[in-house]
């Protein structure tokens, strides 16, 4: 699954994210910022899951579940393209 994120939404190195469409701001932790940027680059959820699971020696099913939850949240906040 691929999620499209507008190019205008760019978290800073400290995880600060400003939505120029609504004026809302968000704070992402380092992992969320990594996932957000990878989604924005067009990477699919499966590839991101594998990278994180391998890097941190985590269970892929749990990582996938967490990424899906994150994607649901950013969709709820309208931070994805329709």
N, C-alpha and C positions, 0 to 999 in steps of 0.2 A: 504494500500500500504506500502510495506517495501522497504527501500533503503539500499543497501549494501555499507559500507564505509570501506576501508582498515584499518586494525588494526594499521598500521604504522603511520597513521595520528592522532596525539593526540594533541589537543589544550592545552596550558598551562592554569593555573588558571586565568591568565590575558587575555586569549583569543588569544594568539599568536599561529599560526598554520604554521608549516613548511612542505612542500611537498618534501620528499626526492627524489622523482622520477624526479621532474622538477627543484628543487631548489627554487621554488617560495614560498613566505611567504604571509600569510593572517592574518588579525586581525578580530576576531569575538567578538561581544558584548556578554554580559552574557547570553541573551536569545538564541542567535545563537549557542553559545558554548554548552548550555544545549541541544538544539535540535540535534546538531551534535553528541554529546555523546550518546544520547538516540537512535538515528538512528544506530550508531555504535554498540550499545548493542543489536540491532535487534528488537527494538520496532517499531511498525507501526505508521504511521502518525496519524491515528485516535486516538490512545491511547495518543500520545504526545499532540495532540490538546486538548483533554479533560483535561489532567493534567494542562496545561497552562491556559485554559479558567476557570477552577475551582479555581486555585490558585490566579489568578489575577482578577477574576470576569469580564471576557471579553466574548464577543459574539463568540461562537464556529465557526460560519461561517467565521468571520473575521480572527480568529486565523488560521483556516484551510487554508484560502487563503494565508495568510502570510507564513505559513510553506511550502505550495506548491511553492510559489515564491522562498523561500530560497533553496528548493530542486532543482528547475530549475537552480538556480545560481551555486550551487555546482556541478551539472552535467555539466554545461557549462564550469566550471573550471577543469573538469575531476578529481574531488575529490571523485568520486563514483566508485565502481566496475562495470564492464560491465555485 
